Amino acid sequence: MAVTSTTSILWCLILAIATGFCARSAWALAEEPKSGETITQYLTPAILEEVFPGADKVGEVMGTPPAAAIFKGDRQLGYLFSTWDVVQSKGFSNRPLILLVGIDRTGHITAARLVHHTEPIGILGIKDELFHRPSDKPLTEYEEEQKTLRKNLERLRAERLAREAAKSKEA
């Protein structure tokens, strides 16, 4: 009888701990970043180099919407924004989807980098690294396959339209 009681208590304890972890994880996923904090939270030297090559200084995050001035020496290159701070972008999962975006002094986007998402992309067969590949890097094997598939679909569509056009001329 004591063994059964001890086993029941252990299972209840395990269940309580597991429930606590799940609730904590769900709560954490629902949190939204505070405006103005996403730039400092997600900006790394590698991302800075990707968005503003050669930049060596990041100014204070300020203004509306919050932005950080980016410098190379004493020369200002542009500004770094977070999509969350500008439009509070959310993905299909209704959770924050955050990109850091560089804009030069002429208003052109220098680069954009996805820095946070909680999208269930694995279900679609999309690999997370695809989102983090800089746009100037070579395509991966997966991306090459997708590009080939798109070309084949376009070719098949064009052939079908040509057949339909030929049939309508015959009629």
SEDOKE-594003 format. One line per field, with one value per atom (N, C-alpha, C, O): residue number from 1; residue in three letters; x, y, z. Coordinates in Angstrom, 3 decimals. Each point is the difference from the previous one (the first is absolute). Layout:
// residues N
resi NUM:... .
resn ALA:... .
c1 X:... .
c2 Y:... .
c3 Z:... .
END
This chain:
// residues 171
resi 1:1:1:1:2:2:2:2:3:3:3:3:4:4:4:4:5:5:5:5:6:6:6:6:7:7:7:7:8:8:8:8:9:9:9:9:10:10:10:10:11:11:11:11:12:12:12:12:13:13:13:13:14:14:14:14:15:15:15:15:16:16:16:16:17:17:17:17:18:18:18:18:19:19:19:19:20:20:20:20:21:21:21:21:22:22:22:22:23:23:23:23:24:24:24:24:25:25:25:25:26:26:26:26:27:27:27:27:28:28:28:28:29:29:29:29:30:30:30:30:31:31:31:31:32:32:32:32:33:33:33:33:34:34:34:34:35:35:35:35:36:36:36:36:37:37:37:37:38:38:38:38:39:39:39:39:40:40:40:40:41:41:41:41:42:42:42:42:43:43:43:43:44:44:44:44:45:45:45:45:46:46:46:46:47:47:47:47:48:48:48:48:49:49:49:49:50:50:50:50:51:51:51:51:52:52:52:52:53:53:53:53:54:54:54:54:55:55:55:55:56:56:56:56:57:57:57:57:58:58:58:58:59:59:59:59:60:60:60:60:61:61:61:61:62:62:62:62:63:63:63:63:64:64:64:64:65:65:65:65:66:66:66:66:67:67:67:67:68:68:68:68:69:69:69:69:70:70:70:70:71:71:71:71:72:72:72:72:73:73:73:73:74:74:74:74:75:75:75:75:76:76:76:76:77:77:77:77:78:78:78:78:79:79:79:79:80:80:80:80:81:81:81:81:82:82:82:82:83:83:83:83:84:84:84:84:85:85:85:85:86:86:86:86:87:87:87:87:88:88:88:88:89:89:89:89:90:90:90:90:91:91:91:91:92:92:92:92:93:93:93:93:94:94:94:94:95:95:95:95:96:96:96:96:97:97:97:97:98:98:98:98:99:99:99:99:100:100:100:100:101:101:101:101:102:102:102:102:103:103:103:103:104:104:104:104:105:105:105:105:106:106:106:106:107:107:107:107:108:108:108:108:109:109:109:109:110:110:110:110:111:111:111:111:112:112:112:112:113:113:113:113:114:114:114:114:115:115:115:115:116:116:116:116:117:117:117:117:118:118:118:118:119:119:119:119:120:120:120:120:121:121:121:121:122:122:122:122:123:123:123:123:124:124:124:124:125:125:125:125:126:126:126:126:127:127:127:127:128:128:128:128:129:129:129:129:130:130:130:130:131:131:131:131:132:132:132:132:133:133:133:133:134:134:134:134:135:135:135:135:136:136:136:136:137:137:137:137:138:138:138:138:139:139:139:139:140:140:140:140:141:141:141:141:142:142:142:142:143:143:143:143:144:144:144:144:145:145:145:145:146:146:146:146:147:147:147:147:148:148:148:148:149:149:149:149:150:150:150:150:151:151:151:151:152:152:152:152:153:153:153:153:154:154:154:154:155:155:155:155:156:156:156:156:157:157:157:157:158:158:158:158:159:159:159:159:160:160:160:160:161:161:161:161:162:162:162:162:163:163:163:163:164:164:164:164:165:165:165:165:166:166:166:166:167:167:167:167:168:168:168:168:169:169:169:169:170:170:170:170:171:171:171:171 .
resn MET:MET:MET:MET:ALA:ALA:ALA:ALA:VAL:VAL:VAL:VAL:THR:THR:THR:THR:SER:SER:SER:SER:THR:THR:THR:THR:THR:THR:THR:THR:SER:SER:SER:SER:ILE:ILE:ILE:ILE:LEU:LEU:LEU:LEU:TRP:TRP:TRP:TRP:CYS:CYS:CYS:CYS:LEU:LEU:LEU:LEU:ILE:ILE:ILE:ILE:LEU:LEU:LEU:LEU:ALA:ALA:ALA:ALA:ILE:ILE:ILE:ILE:ALA:ALA:ALA:ALA:THR:THR:THR:THR:GLY:GLY:GLY:GLY:PHE:PHE:PHE:PHE:CYS:CYS:CYS:CYS:ALA:ALA:ALA:ALA:ARG:ARG:ARG:ARG:SER:SER:SER:SER:ALA:ALA:ALA:ALA:TRP:TRP:TRP:TRP:ALA:ALA:ALA:ALA:LEU:LEU:LEU:LEU:ALA:ALA:ALA:ALA:GLU:GLU:GLU:GLU:GLU:GLU:GLU:GLU:PRO:PRO:PRO:PRO:LYS:LYS:LYS:LYS:SER:SER:SER:SER:GLY:GLY:GLY:GLY:GLU:GLU:GLU:GLU:THR:THR:THR:THR:ILE:ILE:ILE:ILE:THR:THR:THR:THR:GLN:GLN:GLN:GLN:TYR:TYR:TYR:TYR:LEU:LEU:LEU:LEU:THR:THR:THR:THR:PRO:PRO:PRO:PRO:ALA:ALA:ALA:ALA:ILE:ILE:ILE:ILE:LEU:LEU:LEU:LEU:GLU:GLU:GLU:GLU:GLU:GLU:GLU:GLU:VAL:VAL:VAL:VAL:PHE:PHE:PHE:PHE:PRO:PRO:PRO:PRO:GLY:GLY:GLY:GLY:ALA:ALA:ALA:ALA:ASP:ASP:ASP:ASP:LYS:LYS:LYS:LYS:VAL:VAL:VAL:VAL:GLY:GLY:GLY:GLY:GLU:GLU:GLU:GLU:VAL:VAL:VAL:VAL:MET:MET:MET:MET:GLY:GLY:GLY:GLY:THR:THR:THR:THR:PRO:PRO:PRO:PRO:PRO:PRO:PRO:PRO:ALA:ALA:ALA:ALA:ALA:ALA:ALA:ALA:ALA:ALA:ALA:ALA:ILE:ILE:ILE:ILE:PHE:PHE:PHE:PHE:LYS:LYS:LYS:LYS:GLY:GLY:GLY:GLY:ASP:ASP:ASP:ASP:ARG:ARG:ARG:ARG:GLN:GLN:GLN:GLN:LEU:LEU:LEU:LEU:GLY:GLY:GLY:GLY:TYR:TYR:TYR:TYR:LEU:LEU:LEU:LEU:PHE:PHE:PHE:PHE:SER:SER:SER:SER:THR:THR:THR:THR:TRP:TRP:TRP:TRP:ASP:ASP:ASP:ASP:VAL:VAL:VAL:VAL:VAL:VAL:VAL:VAL:GLN:GLN:GLN:GLN:SER:SER:SER:SER:LYS:LYS:LYS:LYS:GLY:GLY:GLY:GLY:PHE:PHE:PHE:PHE:SER:SER:SER:SER:ASN:ASN:ASN:ASN:ARG:ARG:ARG:ARG:PRO:PRO:PRO:PRO:LEU:LEU:LEU:LEU:ILE:ILE:ILE:ILE:LEU:LEU:LEU:LEU:LEU:LEU:LEU:LEU:VAL:VAL:VAL:VAL:GLY:GLY:GLY:GLY:ILE:ILE:ILE:ILE:ASP:ASP:ASP:ASP:ARG:ARG:ARG:ARG:THR:THR:THR:THR:GLY:GLY:GLY:GLY:HIS:HIS:HIS:HIS:ILE:ILE:ILE:ILE:THR:THR:THR:THR:ALA:ALA:ALA:ALA:ALA:ALA:ALA:ALA:ARG:ARG:ARG:ARG:LEU:LEU:LEU:LEU:VAL:VAL:VAL:VAL:HIS:HIS:HIS:HIS:HIS:HIS:HIS:HIS:THR:THR:THR:THR:GLU:GLU:GLU:GLU:PRO:PRO:PRO:PRO:ILE:ILE:ILE:ILE:GLY:GLY:GLY:GLY:ILE:ILE:ILE:ILE:LEU:LEU:LEU:LEU:GLY:GLY:GLY:GLY:ILE:ILE:ILE:ILE:LYS:LYS:LYS:LYS:ASP:ASP:ASP:ASP:GLU:GLU:GLU:GLU:LEU:LEU:LEU:LEU:PHE:PHE:PHE:PHE:HIS:HIS:HIS:HIS:ARG:ARG:ARG:ARG:PRO:PRO:PRO:PRO:SER:SER:SER:SER:ASP:ASP:ASP:ASP:LYS:LYS:LYS:LYS:PRO:PRO:PRO:PRO:LEU:LEU:LEU:LEU:THR:THR:THR:THR:GLU:GLU:GLU:GLU:TYR:TYR:TYR:TYR:GLU:GLU:GLU:GLU:GLU:GLU:GLU:GLU:GLU:GLU:GLU:GLU:GLN:GLN:GLN:GLN:LYS:LYS:LYS:LYS:THR:THR:THR:THR:LEU:LEU:LEU:LEU:ARG:ARG:ARG:ARG:LYS:LYS:LYS:LYS:ASN:ASN:ASN:ASN:LEU:LEU:LEU:LEU:GLU:GLU:GLU:GLU:ARG:ARG:ARG:ARG:LEU:LEU:LEU:LEU:ARG:ARG:ARG:ARG:ALA:ALA:ALA:ALA:GLU:GLU:GLU:GLU:ARG:ARG:ARG:ARG:LEU:LEU:LEU:LEU:ALA:ALA:ALA:ALA:ARG:ARG:ARG:ARG:GLU:GLU:GLU:GLU:ALA:ALA:ALA:ALA:ALA:ALA:ALA:ALA:LYS:LYS:LYS:LYS:SER:SER:SER:SER:LYS:LYS:LYS:LYS:GLU:GLU:GLU:GLU:ALA:ALA:ALA:ALA .
c1 0.822:-0.822:0.860:-0.335:1.442:0.895:0.681:0.260:0.034:0.641:-0.947:0.420:-1.689:-0.993:-0.175:-0.084:0.031:-0.157:1.193:-0.172:1.374:1.213:0.045:0.373:-0.748:-0.022:-0.999:0.301:-1.475:-1.014:0.493:-0.217:0.879:0.525:1.068:0.030:0.850:1.047:-0.609:0.443:-1.457:-0.642:-0.684:0.061:-0.704:-0.640:1.046:-0.225:1.364:1.076:0.559:0.225:-0.002:0.503:-0.994:0.394:-1.676:-1.038:-0.044:-0.140:0.256:-0.030:1.200:-0.146:1.315:1.197:-0.128:0.306:-0.763:-0.155:-1.012:0.223:-1.317:-1.020:0.573:-0.271:1.053:0.632:0.920:-0.017:0.831:0.905:-0.782:0.344:-1.404:-0.800:-0.676:-0.014:-0.538:-0.672:1.003:-0.301:1.476:1.042:0.424:0.175:-0.009:0.401:-1.074:0.314:-1.564:-1.096:-0.071:-0.245:0.459:-0.031:1.127:-0.203:1.389:1.159:-0.210:0.410:-1.038:-0.226:-1.002:0.034:-0.928:-1.020:0.516:-0.650:1.801:0.534:0.358:0.490:-0.743:0.374:1.102:-0.057:1.058:1.091:-0.498:-0.999:1.694:-0.321:0.572:1.074:-1.796:0.448:1.349:0.210:0.700:1.316:1.047:1.177:-1.571:0.959:0.486:0.996:-1.662:0.359:1.324:0.706:-0.366:1.281:1.145:0.879:-0.884:1.100:-0.035:1.043:-2.217:-0.114:0.571:0.639:-0.855:0.355:1.219:0.522:-0.065:1.124:1.299:0.376:0.304:1.305:1.004:-0.402:1.699:0.989:-0.161:0.196:-0.553:-0.177:-1.177:0.093:-1.189:-1.162:0.317:-0.377:1.069:0.386:0.850:-0.209:1.161:0.875:-0.803:0.292:-1.291:-0.827:-0.880:-0.166:-0.397:-0.930:0.735:-0.419:1.515:0.824:1.469:0.695:-0.209:1.405:0.957:-0.128:1.083:1.004:-0.408:0.818:-2.067:-0.448:0.768:0.302:0.004:0.750:-0.605:0.553:-1.696:-0.616:-1.510:-0.519:-0.176:-1.458:-0.412:0.383:-1.163:-0.483:-1.102:-0.420:-0.027:-1.062:-1.321:-0.273:-0.536:-1.327:-0.926:-0.205:-0.358:-0.901:-0.893:0.192:-1.162:-0.902:-1.270:-0.222:-0.624:-1.255:-0.099:-0.092:0.105:0.232:1.457:0.872:-0.622:1.369:0.964:-0.294:1.443:1.025:1.362:0.120:0.899:1.369:0.784:-0.030:0.727:0.871:1.216:0.531:-0.095:1.135:1.126:-0.222:1.442:1.149:1.165:0.160:0.645:1.322:0.938:0.062:0.671:0.780:-0.944:-0.899:1.092:-0.889:-1.118:-0.875:0.902:-0.981:-1.213:0.129:-1.311:-1.227:-0.381:-0.107:-0.098:-0.363:-1.507:-0.476:-0.272:-1.447:-0.599:0.544:-1.686:-0.720:-0.365:-0.177:0.068:-0.430:-1.338:-0.133:-0.859:-1.336:-0.338:0.640:-1.630:-0.586:-1.427:-0.740:0.350:-1.384:-0.998:-1.117:1.511:-0.907:-0.290:-1.140:2.168:-0.179:-0.801:-0.635:0.660:-0.694:-1.444:-0.912:0.689:-1.354:-0.492:-1.088:1.851:-0.321:-0.420:-1.091:2.005:-0.249:-0.160:0.756:-1.763:-0.251:-0.109:-0.439:0.847:-0.072:-1.347:-0.936:0.847:-1.235:-0.357:-1.168:2.177:-0.251:-0.467:-0.212:0.051:-0.423:0.992:-0.370:1.624:1.079:0.976:0.022:0.781:0.909:0.890:0.558:-0.443:0.858:0.894:-0.453:1.711:0.854:1.147:0.771:-0.678:1.112:0.730:-0.622:1.937:0.771:0.268:0.457:-0.740:0.077:0.900:-0.168:1.120:0.871:-0.494:-0.378:0.384:-0.396:1.108:0.366:0.175:1.089:-0.558:-1.211:2.092:-0.409:-0.822:-0.612:0.593:-0.827:-1.375:-0.833:0.595:-1.296:-0.092:-1.081:2.191:0.004:0.291:0.806:-1.465:0.233:1.352:0.239:0.638:1.320:-0.078:0.650:-1.439:-0.208:-1.041:-0.287:-0.269:-0.944:0.367:0.369:-0.470:0.371:-1.072:-0.320:-0.236:-0.954:0.764:0.950:-1.363:0.713:-0.835:0.542:-1.867:-0.840:-1.307:-0.663:0.305:-1.315:-0.310:0.906:-2.171:-0.424:-0.994:-0.976:1.233:-0.876:0.234:1.134:-2.188:0.141:0.403:-0.716:1.846:0.409:0.403:-0.018:0.383:0.397:-1.123:0.251:-1.485:-1.168:-0.054:-0.448:0.912:-0.040:1.227:0.097:0.839:1.218:1.034:0.959:-1.157:0.945:1.010:-0.365:1.618:1.043:0.254:-0.016:0.251:0.205:1.196:-0.012:1.057:1.180:-0.318:0.704:-1.758:-0.393:-0.302:0.311:-0.920:-0.348:1.207:-0.026:1.070:1.159:1.148:1.061:-1.254:1.035:0.009:-1.021:2.160:0.073:-0.337:0.318:-0.949:-0.478:1.121:-0.246:1.477:1.086:0.781:1.000:-1.441:0.684:-0.527:-1.126:1.933:-0.451:-1.231:-0.203:-0.595:-1.187:0.387:0.991:-1.784:0.224:-0.597:-0.700:0.975:-0.544:-1.533:-0.643:0.063:-1.458:-0.560:-0.999:1.657:-0.477:0.139:-0.849:1.919:0.180:-1.125:-0.527:0.160:-1.098:-1.303:-0.765:0.505:-1.219:-0.027:-1.046:2.169:0.107:-0.290:-0.715:1.270:-0.229:-1.473:-0.579:-0.027:-1.421:-0.859:-0.925:1.226:-0.771:0.131:-0.985:2.198:0.205:-0.798:-0.624:0.648:-0.753:-1.494:-0.697:0.196:-1.429:-0.370:-1.048:1.891:-0.255:0.016:-0.836:1.770:0.093:-1.263:-0.574:0.134:-1.212:-1.227:-0.881:0.828:-1.121:-0.016:-1.053:2.223:0.092:-0.415:-0.689:1.104:-0.379:-1.508:-0.617:0.021:-1.448:-0.747:-0.974:1.430:-0.649:0.125:-0.933:2.080:0.195:-0.950:-0.585:0.431:-0.933:-1.430:-0.743:0.355:-1.356:-0.232:-1.081:2.081:-0.120:-0.143:-0.789:1.564:-0.071:-1.373:-0.553:-0.011:-1.328:-1.074:-0.923:1.051:-1.019:0.058:-1.027:2.197:0.118:-0.631:-0.590:0.723:-0.564:-1.525:-0.672:0.146:-1.464:-0.724:-1.227 .
c2 -1.200:1.200:1.255:0.982:-1.005:1.154:0.244:1.146:-2.234:0.134:0.687:0.892:-1.290:0.601:1.474:0.834:-0.510:1.379:0.841:1.125:-1.649:0.719:0.193:1.074:-2.097:0.094:1.061:0.794:-0.768:0.996:1.413:0.920:-0.766:1.323:0.437:1.160:-2.091:0.329:0.410:0.972:-1.710:0.349:1.358:0.784:-0.504:1.313:1.112:1.062:-1.308:0.983:0.235:1.144:-2.214:0.119:0.768:0.872:-1.188:0.685:1.483:0.839:-0.511:1.403:0.764:1.131:-1.741:0.652:0.213:1.077:-2.116:0.105:1.079:0.769:-0.708:1.018:1.390:0.923:-0.782:1.289:0.438:1.169:-2.088:0.343:0.385:0.972:-1.728:0.305:1.361:0.786:-0.512:1.282:1.142:1.045:-1.241:1.028:0.242:1.148:-2.221:0.146:0.708:0.879:-1.235:0.643:1.476:0.838:-0.514:1.388:0.783:1.125:-1.719:0.678:0.258:1.045:-1.975:0.177:1.112:0.613:-0.351:1.013:1.405:0.982:-0.871:1.310:0.767:-0.567:1.856:0.859:0.930:0.498:-0.261:0.889:1.421:0.419:0.308:1.405:0.815:-0.305:1.335:0.856:0.618:0.486:-0.510:0.585:-0.940:0.356:-1.550:-0.933:-1.063:-0.668:0.492:-1.106:0.228:-0.961:2.202:0.256:-0.427:-0.753:1.227:-0.344:-1.471:-0.589:-0.001:-1.411:-0.926:-0.998:1.306:-0.930:0.402:-0.826:2.055:0.424:-0.635:0.117:-0.791:-0.605:0.618:0.601:-0.740:0.511:-0.600:0.693:-1.975:-0.646:0.607:0.225:0.040:0.599:1.427:0.425:0.321:1.369:-0.002:0.826:-1.740:-0.090:-0.367:0.478:-1.317:-0.402:1.139:0.189:0.572:1.071:1.273:0.682:-0.373:1.167:-0.421:0.160:-0.695:-0.431:1.138:1.119:-1.425:0.984:0.901:0.777:-0.863:0.840:-0.377:-1.168:2.195:-0.286:0.617:-0.134:0.813:0.632:0.036:0.282:-0.575:0.048:1.070:-0.042:0.992:1.059:-0.500:-1.155:2.038:-0.321:-0.208:0.675:-1.601:-0.232:1.094:0.133:0.658:1.073:0.408:-0.437:1.274:0.526:-0.805:-0.976:1.422:-0.681:-0.209:0.988:-2.191:-1.245:-0.078:0.672:-1.489:-0.106:-0.486:-0.938:1.599:-0.367:0.328:0.849:-1.530:0.271:0.502:-0.607:1.716:0.497:-0.916:-0.436:0.149:-0.896:0.817:0.787:-0.988:0.798:-0.872:-1.142:1.726:-0.527:1.162:0.959:-1.061:1.136:1.100:-0.236:1.442:1.124:0.175:0.849:-1.646:0.125:-0.887:-1.207:1.829:-0.764:-0.708:0.617:-1.945:-0.811:-0.069:-0.062:0.073:-0.126:-0.306:0.373:-1.067:-0.334:-1.476:-0.621:0.079:-1.381:0.010:0.584:-1.241:-0.082:-1.453:-0.918:0.719:-1.313:0.040:0.940:-1.952:-0.019:-0.041:0.503:-1.097:-0.047:1.407:0.319:0.517:1.358:0.878:0.964:-1.292:0.823:-0.453:0.824:-2.113:-0.480:-1.130:-0.530:0.157:-1.132:-1.215:-0.548:0.155:-1.095:-1.331:-0.331:-0.412:-1.328:-0.991:0.342:-1.577:-1.040:-0.692:0.455:-1.574:-0.777:-0.565:-0.265:0.081:-0.534:1.089:-0.264:1.487:1.157:0.329:0.494:-0.781:0.316:0.935:0.050:0.688:0.965:-0.598:-1.087:1.821:-0.326:1.227:1.048:-1.183:1.179:-0.038:-0.958:2.013:0.194:1.275:0.978:-0.995:1.232:0.468:-0.774:2.042:0.540:1.227:0.907:-0.883:1.152:0.881:-0.487:1.793:0.962:1.033:0.620:-0.433:0.970:1.417:0.199:0.773:1.408:0.479:1.067:-1.851:0.373:-0.669:0.210:-1.023:-0.650:-1.388:-0.589:0.051:-1.348:-1.039:0.229:-1.359:-1.105:-0.623:-0.417:0.358:-0.603:-1.510:-0.726:0.252:-1.434:-0.169:0.929:-2.120:-0.348:-1.389:-0.869:0.666:-1.293:-0.439:0.720:-1.912:-0.580:-0.392:-0.779:1.319:-0.285:-0.774:-0.554:0.509:-0.759:-0.392:0.823:-2.088:-0.477:-1.282:-0.674:0.338:-1.266:-0.679:-0.602:0.705:-0.597:-1.510:-0.462:-0.293:-1.459:-0.375:-0.742:1.245:-0.176:-1.419:-0.389:-0.394:-1.384:-0.809:-0.919:1.249:-0.699:0.158:-0.898:2.054:0.284:-0.505:0.136:-0.717:-0.491:1.083:-0.201:1.341:1.106:-0.063:-0.187:0.344:-0.051:1.401:0.980:-0.897:1.281:0.750:1.229:-1.978:0.680:0.821:0.963:-1.335:0.745:1.456:0.908:-0.689:1.353:0.798:1.231:-1.914:0.686:0.124:0.517:-0.983:0.092:1.410:0.469:0.210:1.328:-0.105:-1.003:2.011:-0.049:-0.089:-0.377:0.719:-0.066:-1.304:-0.154:-0.786:-1.297:-0.958:0.158:-1.161:-0.978:-0.773:-0.193:-0.233:-0.774:-1.381:-0.591:0.098:-1.346:-1.004:0.378:-1.634:-1.057:0.034:-0.168:0.384:0.071:1.141:-0.165:1.324:1.147:-0.220:0.436:-1.111:-0.326:-0.915:0.175:-1.158:-0.904:0.779:-0.228:1.153:0.789:0.874:0.148:0.417:0.829:-0.837:0.448:-1.662:-0.906:-0.401:-0.040:-0.258:-0.354:1.145:-0.224:1.446:1.159:0.158:0.286:-0.472:0.104:-1.067:0.278:-1.505:-1.091:0.278:-0.257:0.779:0.325:1.090:-0.078:1.081:1.062:-0.557:0.383:-1.275:-0.610:-0.804:0.108:-0.927:-0.800:0.887:-0.310:1.399:0.933:0.610:0.100:0.303:0.593:-1.008:0.359:-1.625:-1.041:-0.223:-0.156:0.141:-0.194:1.150:-0.221:1.449:1.161:-0.040:0.370:-0.817:-0.107:-1.037:0.225:-1.376:-1.040:0.528:-0.234:0.946:0.549:1.027:0.049:0.764:0.999:-0.678:0.434:-1.509:-0.733:-0.649:0.004:-0.568:-0.619:1.025:-0.272:1.469:1.020:0.520:0.419:-0.437:0.418:-1.041:0.342:-1.651:-1.074:0.015:-0.381:0.821:-0.041:1.091:0.070 .
c3 0.000:0.000:0.000:-0.663:1.402:0.077:-1.341:-0.369:-0.369:-1.304:-0.976:-0.739:0.722:-0.876:0.334:-0.902:2.165:0.433:-0.420:-0.468:0.628:-0.379:-1.508:-0.473:-0.288:-1.454:-0.441:-0.891:1.493:-0.341:0.285:-0.789:1.925:0.361:-1.002:-0.411:0.015:-0.983:-1.339:-0.612:0.155:-1.264:0.080:-0.948:2.059:0.187:-0.015:-0.580:1.218:0.032:-1.405:-0.395:-0.352:-1.382:-0.862:-0.775:0.906:-0.759:0.346:-0.891:2.157:0.430:-0.571:-0.465:0.500:-0.528:-1.510:-0.511:-0.196:-1.452:-0.364:-0.935:1.656:-0.249:0.222:-0.768:1.810:0.282:-1.115:-0.387:-0.147:-1.099:-1.238:-0.672:0.357:-1.189:0.135:-0.947:2.108:0.211:-0.103:-0.576:1.126:-0.050:-1.447:-0.407:-0.377:-1.393:-0.799:-0.803:1.000:-0.718:0.357:-0.867:2.139:0.434:-0.658:-0.456:0.409:-0.583:-1.487:-0.504:-0.207:-1.427:-0.282:-1.066:2.022:-0.208:0.303:-0.357:1.006:0.342:-1.262:-0.977:1.019:-1.098:0.487:1.124:-1.966:0.407:0.224:-0.585:1.425:0.218:-1.148:-0.519:0.133:-1.092:0.341:1.111:-2.081:0.181:0.545:0.050:0.362:0.585:-0.974:0.278:-1.401:-0.883:-0.727:-0.306:0.028:-0.675:0.901:-0.421:1.650:0.908:0.394:0.283:-0.263:0.383:-1.071:0.334:-1.608:-1.064:-0.836:-0.749:0.860:-0.831:0.473:1.166:-2.090:0.272:-0.972:-0.996:1.270:-0.959:-1.399:-0.998:0.923:-1.309:-0.759:-1.207:1.895:-0.660:-0.419:-1.091:1.953:-0.357:-1.261:-0.888:0.798:-1.170:-1.253:-1.096:1.269:-1.137:-0.487:-1.205:2.137:-0.356:-0.429:-0.935:1.626:-0.330:-0.020:1.003:-2.125:-0.072:0.360:-0.498:1.369:0.395:1.152:0.492:-0.051:1.119:1.260:0.244:0.552:1.218:1.254:1.092:-1.251:1.163:-0.168:-1.080:2.180:0.016:1.002:1.169:-1.643:0.881:0.928:-0.066:0.915:0.953:-0.741:-0.993:1.476:-0.578:0.516:1.207:-2.140:0.415:-1.157:-1.135:1.435:-1.012:-0.122:0.717:-1.666:-0.269:-1.503:-0.729:0.234:0.737:0.461:-0.552:1.558:0.508:-1.088:-0.741:0.668:-0.981:0.592:0.884:-1.380:0.424:-1.210:-1.070:1.256:-1.059:-0.085:1.021:-2.244:-0.227:-0.626:-0.921:1.439:-0.437:-0.446:0.431:-1.309:-0.342:0.267:-0.769:1.876:0.458:0.431:0.807:-1.336:0.323:-1.020:0.173:-1.228:-1.085:0.268:0.204:-0.207:0.210:-1.290:-1.060:1.172:-1.167:-0.203:-1.134:2.230:-0.091:1.352:1.040:-1.069:1.221:0.014:-1.049:2.230:0.180:0.727:1.076:-1.680:0.562:0.308:-0.514:1.340:0.250:-0.520:0.288:-1.051:-0.503:1.151:-0.127:1.243:1.143:0.511:0.337:-0.281:0.507:-0.949:0.429:-1.717:-0.986:-0.188:0.050:-0.265:-0.327:0.897:-0.226:1.219:0.871:-0.828:0.157:-1.045:-0.928:0.734:0.912:-1.343:0.555:-1.150:-1.098:1.372:-1.006:0.026:0.659:-1.394:-0.033:1.366:0.283:0.564:1.336:0.959:1.183:-1.688:0.785:1.114:1.065:-1.339:0.938:-0.719:-1.230:1.994:-0.622:-1.087:0.153:-1.243:-1.132:-0.167:-0.461:0.833:0.114:-1.004:-0.053:-0.736:-0.922:0.398:0.415:-0.545:0.121:-1.415:-0.842:0.578:-1.349:-0.005:0.815:-1.737:-0.164:-1.126:-1.066:1.310:-1.026:-0.093:0.998:-2.218:-0.147:0.005:0.100:-0.208:0.115:-1.196:0.057:-1.142:-1.158:0.059:-0.881:1.931:0.159:-0.593:-0.021:-0.463:-0.580:1.075:0.901:-1.008:0.935:-0.334:-1.133:2.127:-0.218:0.133:-0.752:1.701:0.211:1.091:0.756:-0.685:1.067:0.490:-0.790:2.073:0.581:0.985:0.946:-1.176:0.937:1.255:-0.065:1.212:1.247:1.009:0.956:-1.160:0.933:-0.670:-0.630:0.775:-0.425:0.750:0.490:-0.401:0.600:-0.924:0.448:-1.731:-0.997:-0.096:0.124:-0.342:-0.154:-1.421:-0.673:0.217:-1.394:-0.336:-1.168:2.178:-0.244:-0.613:-0.780:1.121:-0.532:-1.518:-0.712:0.226:-1.431:-0.735:-1.220:1.950:-0.619:-0.248:-0.746:1.371:-0.155:1.139:1.160:-1.503:1.013:0.549:-0.744:2.053:0.658:-0.587:-0.074:-0.348:-0.535:-1.240:-0.303:-0.417:-1.190:0.352:-0.772:1.940:0.410:0.458:-0.011:0.407:0.553:-0.993:0.350:-1.584:-1.013:-0.573:-0.505:0.577:-0.629:-1.481:-0.638:0.098:-1.379:-1.028:-1.145:1.536:-0.970:0.063:-0.701:1.531:0.124:-1.058:-0.469:0.084:-0.995:0.490:1.199:-2.154:0.328:0.531:-0.428:1.354:0.512:-0.978:-0.939:1.161:-0.853:0.025:-1.036:2.218:0.133:-0.846:-0.700:0.773:-0.756:-1.500:-0.777:0.371:-1.415:-0.477:-1.099:1.936:-0.348:-0.134:-0.937:1.876:-0.056:-1.256:-0.631:0.277:-1.201:-1.249:-0.896:0.838:-1.127:-0.079:-1.086:2.241:0.022:-0.527:-0.782:1.204:-0.476:-1.515:-0.681:0.152:-1.445:-0.737:-1.024:1.552:-0.632:0.032:-0.982:2.097:0.086:-1.001:-0.641:0.502:-0.976:-1.422:-0.819:0.515:-1.330:-0.289:-1.084:2.068:-0.176:-0.188:-0.803:1.537:-0.120:-1.405:-0.628:0.148:-1.344:-1.065:-0.956:1.111:-0.967:0.008:-1.054:2.259:0.112:-0.665:-0.720:0.962:-0.612:-1.522:-0.712:0.220:-1.449:-0.596:-1.060:1.751:-0.479:-0.011:-0.953:2.009:0.078:-1.101:-0.587:0.307:-1.066:-1.361:-0.839:0.628:-1.265:-0.162:-1.099:2.185:-0.066:-0.321:-0.768:1.369:-0.233:-1.441:-0.535:-0.100:-1.397:-0.919:-1.024:1.406:-0.797:0.052:-0.959:2.081:0.169:-0.702:0.067 .
END
